[in-house]
Amino acid sequence: MDHVELFERLALALAIGVLMGVERGWDKREDPDGHRAAGIRTFALIGLLGGVCGWFAQSLGGLPLLGGFIAVSAMVVSGYIMRARARPEVGFTTEIAELAAFALAALAALGEGQAAAAGGVVATAFLGAKDTLHNLVRKLEALELRAVIKLLLISVVLLPVLPNQGFGPGEVLNPYKLWLLVVMVAFISFLGYFAIKLAGPRIGSLLTGVFGGLASSTALTVSFARMGRNTPAMQAVLSAGVVVANTTMYVRLWAIVFVLNQPIGVRLAVPLGAMALAGLVGSWVLWRAREDETKPGATALSNPFELGMAMKFAVLLAVVMLASQILQSYAGSAGLYFLSALAGLADVDAIALSMVQMGGHEVALTVAATSITIAAFVNTGVKVALVGGLCGGDMVRRVAWAMAGVIAAGAVGLAAERLMF
């Protein structure tokens, strides 16, 4: 290591200490002299010490770094004990920040400058967000906290250990992908709960619909249908969210196809564009026809996390996928359109990616575009069936007429595409 690089690393270590010290000094600026745990100078020196110990560790091993950390820890603990005797209510945040500053400075000296700098900024942000974080915790309900923990368990803990390979006829059943859908349904339900709670039903449902359509319009439909069943007064805005999600799905589907196979994308622009336009109009009409959600109890939301509902959806999807695979094997060469309709029962992306690869080669471009459009038609009808099965009532009637308009617009667009190409 040359001298220039050493100076750069020590400068970064010092800067991390100064940054954290500025925040601590500003936060404790009203404390009288002798009562401050640490300020700019203390943090700066701790950062510089951590950088020097980290540099020594590169040539002499980890012993200097360990010794420096133990020494700083001893001084931090002894200082805390002295202040705690005078002020029993004193906190321990600054002491932890001192140890973090030493560790991040050592990390910078060891050559991990980007990680150390990012860690210093994040640590400073957390130190300065005391009031915000405390208010958030005070507003967080026990039900919501348990929902966060459950979501992390099924996504971070369970999902990675599932086998990512196909089983059954045609290897259509993939445990990892099926459970990923469970996670997606649960996450979108969770996202919708907090979006509606923070932004209100009118805006929150539309925002969730857009992002849900980018991830999984089917998962969002399931989540919003469950919300509509538990909160009937919100069915109008939830119906608008379902239609928005499907509108976003048509745009996303077209973008994927256009990027991978532009000739098919050009042909799909007409039918999918017509469906997206009709979806925007339908969602706007539904949103305008919403009920007054300010009535007492109108926005009472239920559990943001229902694993049972998500698992039922995954089981239903697995049954549909398995049935589709069996029917496809019996259909043989009965027609690509029939297979597209079967594929649309479960997913649109699968048939779209297949047509992207085959379009212009094994399959004519017009046939490929028509197949994708048929899958979109069927998948749109499936959303209506999901809302009817999970919620029913006014919500399914609202979604049904909007989706009928979407399919009708798509059919007109498909006919126009045939005439144009």
N, C-alpha and C positions, 0 to 999 in steps of 0.2 A: 504494500500500500504506500503510495507517494504522499508527500506532505499536503498537497492540494486536496486530495481525497480525504485525508484525515481531518483537515480543517473543515471541509464541507460536512462531514458526519458529526463532528463536535458542534458545529454551528446549528445543525438541525436538532441535536440533542438539547442544546441551550434554548433554542426557539420553542421547543415543546414545553420546557419548564417555564419559560417566560409567559407563554400563552395561557397555561393553566394558572400561573401565579397572578396574572392580571385579573382573571375572573374571580379568583379567591380573594384578592385584595379589594376588588370593587364590592364583592358581596359582603365583606366584613369591614367596610370603610367606616361604619359608624361605631364599631367596637373601640373601647378605649385602649390606649397603649398597654401592652402586657397581657391583653386578653385575646389577641389574635393568634391563632394556631400557626399560620404560615401565610406569607404574602409573596410579592413578586421576587424579592431577593432570595428568599428561602427556596422557592420552587426553581428559580433559575440555577442556583447552586446545586440543587438536587439533580436537575437535568444534566448539568455539566459533569457532576460526579458519576452519574449513570453512564454518560458517554465515555468517560475515561475508563471506567471499569469494563465496559463492553469492549473497548479497544484493547485493553490488557488481556481480556479473555481470548482474543484471537491468537495471541502469541504465547500466552502462558497457561491456557486452559481455563476451565470454568471456575477455579478457586477464587481469583480476584473478584469476579462478578458476584459469586455467592457471599464472599466476605463483605463486599460493599452493601449488598442488599440486607444482610443481617445487621450491619452497623446502622443503616438508615432506619430499619425497622425498630431497632432498640431505642434510637433517639425519638422516633415517632411515638412509640408506646409510652416511654417515660414522660414525654411532654403531655400526652393525653392524660396520664394519671395525675400529673400535677394540676392540670386545668380542671379535671373532674372533681378533685377535692375542693376546689374553690367554687365551682359551678356544676352541681350534680346533673343539670339538665343538658350539658354540653353534648353535641353530636359527634359523630365519628367520620363524617364524610370527607373532611379535609385531610385527615390522616390517611385514609384509603387513597385519596387523590395524590398524596405525596409518594406513596409506594408505586402507584401507577405511573407517575411522572418518571421515576427512576427506571422502571422496567421499560417504558417506551423509549427513553433516551438510550438505554443500553441496546435496545433493538435497532435503533438508528445507527449506532456505532458499529453494529455487527453487519451492516450492509442492507438491512431491510428498511430503507428510508421511506418508501411509499406507504408501507403498512404502518410504520411508526408515526408518520405524519397524519395519516387518516385516523389512527387510534387517538392521537392527541386532540384532533379536532372533535371527534365524537365524545371523548371524555369531557372536554370543555363544554360541549353542548349539553351534556347530561348535567354537569354542575350548574349551568345557568338555567336549566329548565325545572328547577325545584318546585316552584309554585304550580306550573302547568301540570307536572306529573302528579303532584299531590292532589290537585283538583280532579284530575282524571281518575285517580284511584278512589277518591271519595264518591264520584258519580257512578263508578262501576258497580253494577249489581252482582250479587253472588251467582245468579243464573248465568250472567254474561261471562264471569270469570271461569266458571266450570265449562262453558262452551268453548272458550279459548283453549283450555287445557285439553279437552276432548279432540278438538280440531288438530292440535299439534300431535296428539297421540296417534290418530289415524293417518296423518300425512307424514310426519317426520320419523315416527317409530315403526309403524306397521308397513307402510307402502314400500319402502326400499327392500324389505326382506321377501316380498312376494316374487314368484318366478315370472320373468318377462318372456314367456313363450306360449305358443298355442297348444290347446288340447282339444280333443273331440273331433268330430267330422270336419275335415278341412282346416283343422287347427284354429277354429274360429273363436274358441273360448280362451282368452288370455287373462289370467288372474290379475296381473299387474294393471292392465288397461281397464279391466272392469272395476277394480278397486280405485283406480285413478278417477273414474267417473263418480264413484261414491264420494271421494274427497272433493271433487269439483262441485257436486250438488250441495254438499255440506258447506263448502266455502262460499258459493254464490248465495246460499240462504243466509249465511253469516254476514256477507257483504251487504245484502239487501236489507237485513235487519238494521244494521248500523247506519247505512245510507239514508234509510227512511227515518230513523230516529233522529239523526243529526240534521238532515236537510229537509225533512218533512215528506209526507207521502207524495206530493205533486212532483217535486224535483228528484227526490231520492229514488223513486221507482224508475224514472226515465234514465238516470245516470247508471243505475244497476243494470237496466235493460241493455244499454249500449255496451258496457264492459262484459256483461254476461253473454251477449251475442258474439263478441270476439272470442270468448273462451268456449262456451257451450250453450247454445240457445235451448237445447233440450233440458239441460240441467237447470237453467233459469226458469223454464216453464214449470218444471216440477216444484221448484222452491216457491215461486209466486203463486202457484195453484194451492199449495199448502197454506200460505199466508192468507189467501183469499177465503179458504174454508174456515180458518180460525178468526178472521177479521172481515166479516161481510161488508162493512162500511167502506173498506178500501178496495173493493173488487174493481171499481172503475179504473183507478190509477194503476192497479196491478195488471189489469187487462191491457192497458196502454203499454206497460213495461214489457209484457210478453210479445206484443206485436213489434215493439221497437227492437227487441232482441232478435226476432226473426228477420226483420229488415236489415239489421246489422249483419246477420248471417249471410244473407244474399250478397251483400257488398263484399264481405270477406271471402266468400266462395268464388265470386268473379275475380277478385284480385289474385287469389292463389292460382286459378286456372290461367289468367292472362299472363302472369309472370312465367309460368312453366310452359305454356303453349299458346302463343299469341293468336294464331289463326282460330283456335277454338274460343279463346277469350273474346275475340271480335264478334263471333256469332252469338256468344252468350250474353253480350252486352245488351241486346234488345230484350229477350225474355226476362233475364234477371234484373235488368234496369227497370222494366215495367213493374215487376213484383216489388222491388224496393220502393219505387215511387208510390204504388198503391199502399204499401205498408206504412209509409210516412203519413199519408193522408188518413188512413184508418187509425193510426195511433194518435194523431192530432185530434180527430173527432172524439175518440174515446177519452182522451185527456180533458178535452173541453166539456165533456158530458159528465165529469166526475161529480161525486157528491161532496158536500161540505164536510171535509175531514176534521174541522174544528169542533164538531159536536162532541159532547162528553162520551168518552169511550171509543170514539171513532178510530183513534190511532193507537189503541192498546195492542201492542205487539206481543206475540207469544214467544216461546222458546226459540232463540236464534239458531239452535243446533239440535236437529232431530236425526240421529244416526239411523233409527229404524226406517224412516221414510226414504233416506238415501239408499239404504241396503235393499229395500223393496224395489226401488227403481233399477238398481243394478241387476237384481235377479230377473226382473221383467225384461230388461234389455238383453240379458244372456239368453233367455228363452226365445226372444224374437230373432236374435242373431243365429241361434242354432236352427230354428225352424226355417229361416231364410236359406241357410246353407243346405239343408236337406232338400228343400223345394228346388233350389238351383241345380242340385245334382240330378233330380228327376226331370227337370225341364230340358236339360241337354241344350240343343241348339234351337229351342222354341223361340228364341228372340232376345236380343240384347235389351230391348225396352222392358220386357217382363222382368229380367234380372235387375235392371235399374230400379224398377218399382219395388222389388223385394229388398234391395239394398237400402232404399230410402226409408224403409220401416225402422231401421236402426241408426243409420248414419249417412250423411251426404258426402263427406270428405272421401270415404273409401272409394266409391264409384267415380268420384271426380278425379282422383289421382290415377285410377285405372284408365279412364278415358284420356287423360292428359298424356299418358305413356303410349296409348294405342292410337289416338287420334291422328289422322293423316297417314297412317301406315296400315295397320291391320283393319282399322275402322275408319269410315269416311268422316270428315270433319262435321258435316251436318248431323250425322247419326250420333256422333260423340256429344255434340252440343244438346241434341234432343234428349239423349239418355240422362245427362246431368240435370236437365230441366225437369224431366219426369221424376227423378229422385227427389228434387226440391219440392215438387208438387206433393208427393206422397209424404215426405217428412213434414211438410206444413200441415197436412191433414192429421198426422200423428200428434202434433202439438195440441190440436183441438180435442182429440180423443183423450190426451193426458189431462187437460184441464177439466173435461167432462167427468173423467173417472175420479180425479182427486178433489175436485171442488164442486162442479156442477152449478146449478142456479143461474143467476144473472151473469156470472163471469164467463161461463162457457158460451152463453148466447152472444155476449159482446165479442169474445174472441172468434166465435164461429163466423159471424157475418163479416168481420174484418178480414179473416183468412180466406173466406170465400171470394171477397173482392180481390185479394192478392192472387189467388189461383186464376181467377178470371182474367186479370191483367196479364199474368204470365202466359196464359193460353193465347191471348191476342198477340202478345209479343212473340211467341213461338211461331204463330202463323205468319207474322210479318217477317220474321227471320227467314222462314222458308221462301217467301217471295223475293226477299232481298238477295239471298245467296242461292 
